Amino acid sequence: MIENDIDNFVPQKRSPLWAYFLCCVLIMAAVVMFGFTLNRYPAFYVDEPFFNVSAVRWLDGSSFAYTLHSEAPHNGKVWAFHGPFFFRLQTVSFKLMGVTHFTCRFLSFFGAHLGIFIMCLFLLRRGMYITAIVLSAAWMGDRSSSQILLGRPEGICLLFVILGYVSLLNALRSRTMAWFVGAGFFTGIATGFNPAALYMGLAVCAAIMISKPANKWLKSLIAVAVGALVPAGVILLCLAPSLTQSIEQFLWYLNLSTKEVVPSLQQRLSNLQFAFGWATYWNLGLMLVSLLFLLPLLVKSIMIDKWKGSPDWPISITITGSVFSIAGIILYIRSSMHPYYLVFFTIWPVLALSAFWESKTESERLRSALSVYALVIAICWLPSFTWNVMRSREAVLFWEVLDKRPIVKHLAGEIPQGVDLRGDPKYFIVTRDAGLNFTPLPFYANDSGIDVPAKAWLLLSPAYVNFLKRTRPDYLANRALIFKGAAFDGSMYYREEYFAYGPESSQQKDHIRN
């Protein structure tokens, strides 16, 4: 039975040097897949301005606050739609490296890979080289490794979640409370980058209660709370000038976001398929393994007192990794099933499953089930890996075409300097490079309360044009279409038109220049 498997495990003291080398090669391969094309690939992404326009405004001498939705409370006074750390840190990045798409993306991209490297190094130093190799190989084909390309905070947030997890593992094997303090500190920082990481903080607490005897819960949880006080204090300092207004705005946005949750299971699965393509099998496979294998194993562990106290590393990682897997699923479902939130989920089932394999369980039933699930996961991983390879190939194949400088040159030559230019937020960098006075329109293009001054010019994507025609047709009815252009002309998948409209006029007449 499982109870006796722990006694039969003999930990390996050292990992071979070739395992260190192989893990480094696999992680570097994942970096190379997209790292060198990060400034051009992906092309324009709608969430990039959401998290970076505030930093650019601050760099230009304005306030962080800008309007994402006309109905949001306290527009122009505070910006509390998300965690306060990322866009503030981006002000430093932009100051040092300039305002580019690469700068928008590099913190999350390299932060996530650094987190995977730290996790693998932790495993290797404890003799768990099979788990380390499987994790680094799985990451290459994980769709999460391409979700961190989007100028969002999930990648750097994952780094701090991993640091919190490593601290938790050390805490469970140590008599000092310092590691518990570290677990709270790092997960608290992660929450400052993305409030969704609070689920992982709760996972830390749940893992403690499962892994430690009941008489040690309170002391351990207090230590975690003490560690979380520092980042919590920094978060409050960020919001302190207008704390009440910031909380009201965040709660308003949270309510808006949760309204997007897809109601039925069939629609949820359809949404998953649409968002992930070939990677759907990998994500669904990990969810099934978590629910059908890791969750029952977790329930069993709660019933086994022998697993409490100081378990062996593989058992400890299996149990805690299972807790984080379930927390990741809950986080994803509760967060409207946006694809980038799977960054918080996908590594944990791989970690837990591989660690349990290294626990050398002698239960034939468990070993057989483990082999079947491992085979299923491996098969599901192949399409996801192929998808990543194809996207990496696209980035190289369309490298020249995805250059944004022709767009900058076109805008600079066609739009008069100094005019009030409003438009789709995703153009915030190319218009800046063109030297134009650009103000992003609200992030939610179907916002019926969008206000555009009559004298302002408009620079719109096809999607934004359609939204305006549907919600506020009067905004375009009296404006002349001055010119249109094509971004990334010549690429198979990324060609996109853009349209420039002049100020309102009672005698509007299109005079299109291509």
NORGI-V161111 format. One record per residue. N is the residue number from 0. RES is the residue in one letter. PHI is phi in whole degrees, 0 to 359 (999 if undefined). OMEGA is omega in whole degrees, -180 to 180 (* if undefined). Layout:
n: {N:N}
res: {RES:RES}
phi: {PHI:PHI}
omega: {OMEGA:OMEGA}
//
This chain:
n: {0:1:2:3:4:5:6:7:8:9:10:11:12:13:14:15:16:17:18:19:20:21:22:23:24:25:26:27:28:29:30:31:32:33:34:35:36:37:38:39:40:41:42:43:44:45:46:47:48:49:50:51:52:53:54:55:56:57:58:59:60:61:62:63:64:65:66:67:68:69:70:71:72:73:74:75:76:77:78:79:80:81:82:83:84:85:86:87:88:89:90:91:92:93:94:95:96:97:98:99:100:101:102:103:104:105:106:107:108:109:110:111:112:113:114:115:116:117:118:119:120:121:122:123:124:125:126:127:128:129:130:131:132:133:134:135:136:137:138:139:140:141:142:143:144:145:146:147:148:149:150:151:152:153:154:155:156:157:158:159:160:161:162:163:164:165:166:167:168:169:170:171:172:173:174:175:176:177:178:179:180:181:182:183:184:185:186:187:188:189:190:191:192:193:194:195:196:197:198:199:200:201:202:203:204:205:206:207:208:209:210:211:212:213:214:215:216:217:218:219:220:221:222:223:224:225:226:227:228:229:230:231:232:233:234:235:236:237:238:239:240:241:242:243:244:245:246:247:248:249:250:251:252:253:254:255:256:257:258:259:260:261:262:263:264:265:266:267:268:269:270:271:272:273:274:275:276:277:278:279:280:281:282:283:284:285:286:287:288:289:290:291:292:293:294:295:296:297:298:299:300:301:302:303:304:305:306:307:308:309:310:311:312:313:314:315:316:317:318:319:320:321:322:323:324:325:326:327:328:329:330:331:332:333:334:335:336:337:338:339:340:341:342:343:344:345:346:347:348:349:350:351:352:353:354:355:356:357:358:359:360:361:362:363:364:365:366:367:368:369:370:371:372:373:374:375:376:377:378:379:380:381:382:383:384:385:386:387:388:389:390:391:392:393:394:395:396:397:398:399:400:401:402:403:404:405:406:407:408:409:410:411:412:413:414:415:416:417:418:419:420:421:422:423:424:425:426:427:428:429:430:431:432:433:434:435:436:437:438:439:440:441:442:443:444:445:446:447:448:449:450:451:452:453:454:455:456:457:458:459:460:461:462:463:464:465:466:467:468:469:470:471:472:473:474:475:476:477:478:479:480:481:482:483:484:485:486:487:488:489:490:491:492:493:494:495:496:497:498:499:500:501:502:503:504:505:506:507:508:509:510:511:512:513}
res: {M:I:E:N:D:I:D:N:F:V:P:Q:K:R:S:P:L:W:A:Y:F:L:C:C:V:L:I:M:A:A:V:V:M:F:G:F:T:L:N:R:Y:P:A:F:Y:V:D:E:P:F:F:N:V:S:A:V:R:W:L:D:G:S:S:F:A:Y:T:L:H:S:E:A:P:H:N:G:K:V:W:A:F:H:G:P:F:F:F:R:L:Q:T:V:S:F:K:L:M:G:V:T:H:F:T:C:R:F:L:S:F:F:G:A:H:L:G:I:F:I:M:C:L:F:L:L:R:R:G:M:Y:I:T:A:I:V:L:S:A:A:W:M:G:D:R:S:S:S:Q:I:L:L:G:R:P:E:G:I:C:L:L:F:V:I:L:G:Y:V:S:L:L:N:A:L:R:S:R:T:M:A:W:F:V:G:A:G:F:F:T:G:I:A:T:G:F:N:P:A:A:L:Y:M:G:L:A:V:C:A:A:I:M:I:S:K:P:A:N:K:W:L:K:S:L:I:A:V:A:V:G:A:L:V:P:A:G:V:I:L:L:C:L:A:P:S:L:T:Q:S:I:E:Q:F:L:W:Y:L:N:L:S:T:K:E:V:V:P:S:L:Q:Q:R:L:S:N:L:Q:F:A:F:G:W:A:T:Y:W:N:L:G:L:M:L:V:S:L:L:F:L:L:P:L:L:V:K:S:I:M:I:D:K:W:K:G:S:P:D:W:P:I:S:I:T:I:T:G:S:V:F:S:I:A:G:I:I:L:Y:I:R:S:S:M:H:P:Y:Y:L:V:F:F:T:I:W:P:V:L:A:L:S:A:F:W:E:S:K:T:E:S:E:R:L:R:S:A:L:S:V:Y:A:L:V:I:A:I:C:W:L:P:S:F:T:W:N:V:M:R:S:R:E:A:V:L:F:W:E:V:L:D:K:R:P:I:V:K:H:L:A:G:E:I:P:Q:G:V:D:L:R:G:D:P:K:Y:F:I:V:T:R:D:A:G:L:N:F:T:P:L:P:F:Y:A:N:D:S:G:I:D:V:P:A:K:A:W:L:L:L:S:P:A:Y:V:N:F:L:K:R:T:R:P:D:Y:L:A:N:R:A:L:I:F:K:G:A:A:F:D:G:S:M:Y:Y:R:E:E:Y:F:A:Y:G:P:E:S:S:Q:Q:K:D:H:I:R:N}
phi: {999:300:302:273:293:295:294:271:271:247:293:275:285:224:267:293:298:295:291:301:298:295:298:297:297:294:292:296:297:295:294:295:306:228:298:281:249:297:286:245:230:296:288:267:228:295:278:300:293:309:260:238:299:302:295:295:300:297:297:272:95:262:273:296:289:213:278:265:207:295:270:294:290:64:300:79:252:223:228:228:280:207:299:275:279:296:289:288:294:294:298:291:300:294:296:276:242:89:272:222:294:299:294:300:255:291:300:289:297:284:297:295:293:296:298:298:298:297:296:294:297:301:293:298:288:249:78:263:287:295:298:297:293:298:296:292:290:298:298:301:259:282:298:301:291:256:287:271:267:258:70:251:272:298:294:291:296:299:305:285:296:295:299:294:293:298:298:299:299:296:296:291:254:244:269:273:276:300:291:295:300:298:299:293:297:289:290:294:298:302:295:293:277:211:304:297:293:302:300:287:295:294:295:301:296:296:296:297:291:279:267:249:299:300:287:248:298:301:298:291:292:296:297:298:297:298:297:284:296:295:297:297:295:294:300:296:297:296:263:305:304:217:300:298:295:295:296:298:293:295:295:297:293:300:295:296:291:290:292:277:300:286:289:261:299:299:292:297:294:297:296:296:297:295:284:247:58:295:284:302:296:297:293:294:299:295:294:295:298:296:277:266:240:289:296:300:296:294:299:297:295:295:273:250:297:293:277:274:97:235:288:294:305:300:294:299:290:298:292:294:296:294:299:293:296:295:298:295:295:299:302:296:293:286:262:68:59:290:298:291:282:290:303:280:245:295:284:287:299:299:297:294:295:293:295:293:299:283:285:59:301:261:286:297:296:292:296:293:298:298:295:296:296:297:294:300:297:297:294:293:290:301:298:294:298:299:300:297:297:295:292:296:296:301:299:282:297:256:304:293:293:278:294:270:296:299:294:301:297:296:294:296:276:255:258:300:295:92:287:282:249:245:174:303:303:291:268:292:272:294:289:295:297:278:76:263:272:255:238:296:288:308:301:272:294:271:286:289:261:301:243:238:302:299:274:281:275:233:239:233:274:304:296:290:300:296:298:293:296:277:263:223:299:293:291:255:298:251:241:276:282:283:200:224:219:235:276:60:297:110:274:288:242:244:299:211:279:223:232:245:250:277:295:295:211:289:238:286:210:296:224:282:241:274}
omega: {-178:-176:-176:-177:-177:-178:-176:-178:176:-175:176:-172:-174:173:179:-178:-179:179:175:-178:-178:178:179:180:-179:179:178:177:177:177:-177:-177:-178:-173:-176:-180:-171:-178:-177:-176:-2:-178:172:176:-168:-178:-178:177:-180:-174:-173:-179:180:-180:178:178:180:179:-179:176:177:178:177:-169:169:-170:174:-179:-174:-178:-180:179:172:175:179:-180:179:172:-176:-180:-177:178:-174:-172:-168:-175:174:176:179:176:177:179:-180:179:-176:-170:-178:-179:179:176:177:-179:176:-167:-166:-179:-179:-177:-177:176:180:180:175:177:178:178:179:179:180:178:177:-179:-178:-178:176:174:-177:-174:178:178:180:-179:179:-179:-179:177:180:-179:179:-178:-178:178:177:-179:173:175:180:178:-161:179:179:-175:-172:-178:179:175:178:177:-177:173:179:177:176:180:178:177:178:-180:177:-180:-178:179:-174:177:-180:180:-175:-179:175:176:178:179:177:-179:-175:177:174:176:179:179:176:176:178:-178:179:179:175:176:-180:173:175:177:176:-180:179:180:177:-177:178:-171:-176:174:-175:-178:178:-178:-171:-178:-179:-179:176:178:177:-180:178:178:-179:-177:-177:177:177:177:178:177:179:177:178:-177:-169:-178:179:-172:-178:180:180:179:179:-179:180:179:176:-180:178:178:178:-178:-177:176:-177:-178:-179:-169:-172:179:180:179:177:180:177:178:179:179:-179:-175:-170:179:-178:-180:180:-177:178:-178:178:178:178:178:180:178:-180:-175:-174:-178:-175:180:175:178:179:178:178:-178:179:-177:-176:-179:-176:-179:179:-180:-177:180:174:-177:-178:179:180:-180:177:-177:-179:177:177:177:-180:177:180:177:179:178:179:179:-177:-179:-178:-176:177:177:172:-173:-176:179:173:174:-179:-172:-159:-177:-171:176:177:-179:-177:-178:-180:179:179:175:-179:178:176:179:-179:177:-178:180:179:-180:179:179:180:180:180:-179:179:178:179:-180:-180:179:179:-178:-174:177:179:177:178:178:179:179:180:179:176:177:177:-178:179:-176:-177:-177:-178:-176:-177:175:-177:-178:175:178:179:-179:-180:-179:-179:-179:-174:-177:-179:177:175:180:177:-176:176:178:179:-176:-175:178:-172:-180:-178:178:176:178:179:179:-176:179:-170:174:-180:170:179:-177:179:-173:179:177:-175:-178:-179:-179:179:178:-177:-177:-176:169:179:173:-168:170:177:-180:-179:176:-179:179:-179:179:-179:-174:-180:-177:-179:-177:-179:-174:-176:179:177:173:-174:178:172:-180:180:176:176:179:-178:176:-175:-171:-167:178:-175:178:172:-172:177:178:178:179:178:179:179:180:-177:177:-179:170:-168:171:-180:*}
//
